[in-house]
Amino acid sequence: MRDTVQPADLSFFSTLAASGSLSAAARELGLTAAAVSKRLTQMESRAGVALVNRTTRRMMLTPEGELYLGHARRILDEIDELSELLGSAKKSPKGLLRVNATLGFGRSHVAPAISRFVARYPQVAVQLQLSVTPPPLTDDAFDVCIRFGEPPDTRVVAKRLAANRRLLCAAPAYIASRGMPLTAHDLTRHNCIGIRQGDEAYGVWRLSSGRGAARKTEAVRINGTLTTNDGEIAVKWALEGHGILMRAEWDIKQYLADGSLVRVLPDHETPNADIFAVYSQRHQMSNRIRAFVDFLALELSGETGDRA
């Protein structure tokens, strides 16, 4: 009787699932689409169940395929970690590292850091995926996710990489035409640029002011004519004088420094957006993940200077 699952199939199926289609998997694996389809058919024959629902443009995993994928990724991770613990990889990280980050921060900060990381550790292969909406914290598709704000989930490890504040800002031209808000409530009379990202409540800005017993937090329902899910576009609109923006300091500090944007309500605080590396608890012993997270923390601390 042939084995239901063969070890070589685990890596094949993990790559197939991550690729999203047979043709994309074929390019990734250096095979023909026909060869990928044949191997998948053989796997399904051994398993006795369908693992993938195929269409002409894409594929979707069946419930059995999702189960197969979850176990395959865990087994592959454990094999890599065992290799690191037993072999020379403990001295020099190696293997595949799958990283997820947001679009803007991923392009401007994570991708350049990865370039320098693989130059130092050439035996590590990195797959970087950028997304508007972060994947679920328990998703095994990624080894490390770079997130803003500490995740409220004890099932994952969250290492703080750098401090990051959200600031209110606007172009001098906008302030000249509409006036400078003096209180949080004044924002309701201004054109505010909205950003829809992640799970954060859209259209409500929370601002805190005062100290001790006098400290208060207000939830301001903003209004505006412009909304986007792309932070870079929102910053561009603010630079063009379209309204007031709440954005992470990392994304606007250069414009504040050269005067293209000015702070609004600087005596008010907003929820922080500290930068975290998030990964599964079972990856705590992974040498390549620890090396990457430590490397990224050092890179970002160099960029923040004293603020980090």
Phi and psi in degrees as a GROMACS rama.xvg file:
@    title "Ramachandran Plot"
@    xaxis  label "Phi"
@    yaxis  label "Psi"
@TYPE xy
-77.5828  150.484  ARG-2
-64.0914  141.489  ASP-3
-66.8932  -38.8611  THR-4
-125.546  129.17  VAL-5
-106.89  138.9  GLN-6
-51.8676  -40.4328  PRO-7
-65.7956  -21.7174  ALA-8
-71.4635  -24.0328  ASP-9
-62.9498  -50.4097  LEU-10
-65.8051  -39.956  SER-11
-58.8706  -47.1603  PHE-12
-71.4567  -34.4445  PHE-13
-62.7395  -43.767  SER-14
-66.2944  -40.9491  THR-15
-60.0828  -46.3901  LEU-16
-65.5891  -39.5006  ALA-17
-69.7184  -26.7025  ALA-18
-76.5533  -31.5499  SER-19
89.7206  -14.7292  GLY-20
-157.738  160.06  SER-21
-65.1766  -39.4074  LEU-22
-67.6582  -40.1235  SER-23
-66.8528  -38.0884  ALA-24
-65.5834  -37.2227  ALA-25
-61.7384  -42.6388  ALA-26
-64.8325  -40.8514  ARG-27
-65.5815  -38.5713  GLU-28
-90.2142  -9.04138  LEU-29
72.6135  31.316  GLY-30
-119.769  173.335  LEU-31
-84.2524  156.739  THR-32
-60.5304  -35.1643  ALA-33
-64.8263  -39.0259  ALA-34
-67.4241  -38.4494  ALA-35
-65.3174  -44.1026  VAL-36
-62.6423  -40.4177  SER-37
-64.8076  -43.6029  LYS-38
-65.2916  -40.3734  ARG-39
-62.2882  -41.2434  LEU-40
-61.8221  -40.1976  THR-41
-64.4186  -40.6872  GLN-42
-61.5752  -45.5446  MET-43
-66.0696  -34.4381  GLU-44
-65.1915  -43.3572  SER-45
-65.8422  -39.9534  ARG-46
-74.4975  -25.8807  ALA-47
80.2924  9.88237  GLY-48
-142.303  158.497  VAL-49
-77.8489  133.181  ALA-50
-102.256  -22.7035  LEU-51
-138.857  136.528  VAL-52
-94.876  118.319  ASN-53
-100.356  141.56  ARG-54
-128.514  178.398  THR-55
-68.3443  -26.3842  THR-56
-109.526  -28.0655  ARG-57
-151.668  176.823  ARG-58
-136.834  155.2  MET-59
-133.072  140.007  MET-60
-73.1825  141.223  LEU-61
-76.6179  168.857  THR-62
-54.9048  -37.2626  PRO-63
-69.2575  -34.4422  GLU-64
-66.5732  -38.6995  GLY-65
-63.3261  -41.4363  GLU-66
-63.6741  -45.0768  LEU-67
-59.8505  -46.4839  TYR-68
-62.5856  -44.8746  LEU-69
-58.8106  -45.3511  GLY-70
-69.8302  -38.347  HIS-71
-60.7189  -45.2899  ALA-72
-66.8692  -38.4895  ARG-73
-65.1348  -42.7255  ARG-74
-64.7425  -43.4376  ILE-75
-63.4035  -40.2214  LEU-76
-61.9216  -42.9589  ASP-77
-67.4416  -35.7689  GLU-78
-64.2493  -44.9148  ILE-79
-61.4812  -43.7821  ASP-80
-67.3791  -37.2848  GLU-81
-64.3388  -40.6562  LEU-82
-61.211  -40.8174  SER-83
-64.9582  -39.4692  GLU-84
-72.1826  -32.7207  LEU-85
-94.8396  -28.2998  LEU-86
-110.244  -166.406  GLY-87
-69.7651  -12.3997  SER-88
-61.6169  -19.0971  ALA-89
-63.966  -27.3052  LYS-90
-88.3954  -35.0638  LYS-91
-132.453  110.877  SER-92
-57.3644  144.869  PRO-93
-153.96  166.023  LYS-94
111.06  -176.933  GLY-95
-88.4855  135.08  LEU-96
-125.163  119.986  LEU-97
-105.343  119.871  ARG-98
-121.045  138.533  VAL-99
-120.807  140.382  ASN-100
-150.085  165.75  ALA-101
-71.4096  161.198  THR-102
-59.6581  -59.5661  LEU-103
-65.1507  -51.8967  GLY-104
-68.3278  -33.3689  PHE-105
-63.3558  -43.6526  GLY-106
-66.7438  -47.4387  ARG-107
-81.5585  -27.7874  SER-108
-125.853  -45.6623  HIS-109
-71.5013  -46.3094  VAL-110
-60.1318  -46.7242  ALA-111
-61.639  -36.3065  PRO-112
-66.1687  -38.5367  ALA-113
-63.2929  -39.4424  ILE-114
-57.4948  -43.5967  SER-115
-73.2551  -32.2029  ARG-116
-65.0616  -47.5652  PHE-117
-71.0473  -24.0136  VAL-118
-67.3318  -34.5722  ALA-119
-80.6541  -36.1521  ARG-120
-121.847  78.2502  TYR-121
-66.9997  -12.7048  PRO-122
-86.6431  0.0834474  GLN-123
-98.8156  129.357  VAL-124
-103.508  129.406  ALA-125
-115.823  132.095  VAL-126
-111.506  115.453  GLN-127
-105.85  125.746  LEU-128
-120.899  127.242  GLN-129
-102.312  140.135  LEU-130
-147.443  151.831  SER-131
-72.2832  -46.0718  VAL-132
-103.118  122.956  THR-133
-61.3276  145.913  PRO-134
-70.3265  161.502  PRO-135
-56.2775  145.85  PRO-136
-61.4951  -27.0415  LEU-137
-93.9599  6.33151  THR-138
-71.9118  125.122  ASP-139
-83.7788  4.99204  ASP-140
-70.4789  -18.879  ALA-141
-129.234  148.099  PHE-142
-85.2076  -38.4288  ASP-143
-137.442  132.989  VAL-144
-117.792  133.078  CYS-145
-96.8512  119.129  ILE-146
-128.732  158.012  ARG-147
-101.892  124.779  PHE-148
89.6478  139.741  GLY-149
-69.551  126.405  GLU-150
-71.4181  135.985  PRO-151
-84.1402  55.6247  PRO-152
-142.876  114.291  ASP-153
-77.4513  -4.56033  THR-154
-81.3488  -5.86609  ARG-155
-124.221  159.755  VAL-156
-93.7015  131.495  VAL-157
-124.558  109.386  ALA-158
-102.065  123.921  LYS-159
-71.3063  123.251  ARG-160
-95.5075  -37.1675  LEU-161
-165.037  152.93  ALA-162
-75.2158  151.097  ALA-163
-159.494  120.569  ASN-164
-102.718  150.448  ARG-165
-92.5687  133.505  ARG-166
-124.398  150.635  LEU-167
-93.2227  136.479  LEU-168
-152.14  164.972  CYS-169
-160.656  162.378  ALA-170
-74.3033  146.249  ALA-171
-54.3122  -35.8244  PRO-172
-63.6176  -39.1568  ALA-173
-65.133  -45.4282  TYR-174
-62.0902  -38.6382  ILE-175
-63.059  -35.1195  ALA-176
-87.6334  -30.8015  SER-177
-112.826  -12.2912  ARG-178
91.0755  158.605  GLY-179
-91.0726  124.882  MET-180
-60.6988  140.427  PRO-181
-107.994  -21.2497  LEU-182
-133.958  163.722  THR-183
-60.2429  -37.7327  ALA-184
-64.3498  -28.3347  HIS-185
-59.3876  -24.3804  ASP-186
-61.783  -26.3957  LEU-187
-66.389  -17.8839  THR-188
-99.0346  7.40691  ARG-189
-112.94  162.087  HIS-190
-83.3226  110.724  ASN-191
-108.665  135.611  CYS-192
-85.7665  120.402  ILE-193
-94.1642  144.342  GLY-194
-126.544  124.765  ILE-195
-101.016  107.382  ARG-196
-144.953  139.577  GLN-197
60.1718  -147.546  GLY-198
-98.5788  5.73624  ASP-199
-68.9504  146.219  GLU-200
-63.517  126.237  ALA-201
-86.4638  142.033  TYR-202
83.6314  4.74621  GLY-203
-127.147  123.25  VAL-204
-106.872  130.083  TRP-205
-104.449  122.111  ARG-206
-125.913  135.974  LEU-207
-116.689  146.435  SER-208
-149.301  162.663  SER-209
86.9698  174.682  GLY-210
-132.422  151.488  ARG-211
57.2492  -132.907  GLY-212
-66.6106  -22.5206  ALA-213
-85.8927  -4.07433  ALA-214
-70.1417  136.641  ARG-215
-141.388  152.703  LYS-216
-120.497  130.799  THR-217
-116.218  140.13  GLU-218
-102.003  112.858  ALA-219
-104.859  122.963  VAL-220
-82.9951  112.685  ARG-221
-88.1607  157.974  ILE-222
-129.996  152.593  ASN-223
179.942  165.426  GLY-224
-96.142  -7.7473  THR-225
-125.63  132.368  LEU-226
-141.75  143.51  THR-227
-152.607  163.787  THR-228
-103.697  8.76263  ASN-229
-115.74  116.516  ASP-230
-63.1359  -35.6729  GLY-231
-65.0449  -38.5231  GLU-232
-65.2528  -42.3725  ILE-233
-60.6423  -41.9715  ALA-234
-63.6552  -41.3191  VAL-235
-61.7866  -41.9311  LYS-236
-62.2176  -40.3796  TRP-237
-63.5767  -42.5504  ALA-238
-61.9189  -30.5726  LEU-239
-84.6426  3.28067  GLU-240
85.8358  23.5791  GLY-241
-86.5959  -12.9895  HIS-242
163.757  -170.264  GLY-243
-94.0056  139.215  ILE-244
-126.649  141.08  LEU-245
-104.908  119.488  MET-246
-147.431  152.564  ARG-247
-61.4981  140.375  ALA-248
-57.0547  -33.9902  GLU-249
-56.6712  -33.1208  TRP-250
-86.5651  -18.0037  ASP-251
-124.822  -1.1857  ILE-252
-60.6129  -33.3905  LYS-253
-66.95  -34.9946  GLN-254
-77.2121  -31.1275  TYR-255
-68.4486  -37.1319  LEU-256
-66.7605  -37.5433  ALA-257
-95.2749  1.754  ASP-258
86.6521  2.44451  GLY-259
-66.0704  -28.7741  SER-260
-128.603  152.024  LEU-261
-125.393  151.185  VAL-262
-67.3192  144.46  ARG-263
-118.923  134.112  VAL-264
48.5071  57.4477  LEU-265
-65.0523  -17.769  PRO-266
-85.9199  0.99068  ASP-267
-102.71  144.8  HIS-268
-107.906  147.282  GLU-269
-119.533  164.326  THR-270
-54.7557  134.758  PRO-271
-70.1056  161.175  ASN-272
-129.345  46.1443  ALA-273
-54.0222  148.773  ASP-274
-95.3127  126.957  ILE-275
-124.669  147.331  PHE-276
-99.5777  124.108  ALA-277
-115.762  131.019  VAL-278
-152.144  162.982  TYR-279
-66.7959  147.322  SER-280
-59.1511  -31.1341  GLN-281
-73.1905  -10.5057  ARG-282
-93.6109  5.22885  HIS-283
-62.0854  -26.9383  GLN-284
-91.6467  -1.46822  MET-285
-73.3739  121.104  SER-286
-65.9454  -42.1041  ASN-287
-68.6321  -34.4645  ARG-288
-70.9287  -43.0015  ILE-289
-62.7822  -42.3083  ARG-290
-62.6639  -41.7673  ALA-291
-68.3922  -45.0199  PHE-292
-63.4447  -43.4003  VAL-293
-63.9191  -40.525  ASP-294
-63.6726  -44.8845  PHE-295
-65.7281  -38.3659  LEU-296
-61.7761  -40.7392  ALA-297
-67.9877  -40.5641  LEU-298
-61.2949  -46.0802  GLU-299
-71.584  -34.0656  LEU-300
-66.0588  -32.0535  SER-301
-67.049  -31.7218  GLY-302
-79.5975  -31.9462  GLU-303
-84.2532  -22.3813  THR-304
64.8887  -132.729  GLY-305
-68.2217  -24.3774  ASP-306
-65.8441  -29.5016  ARG-307
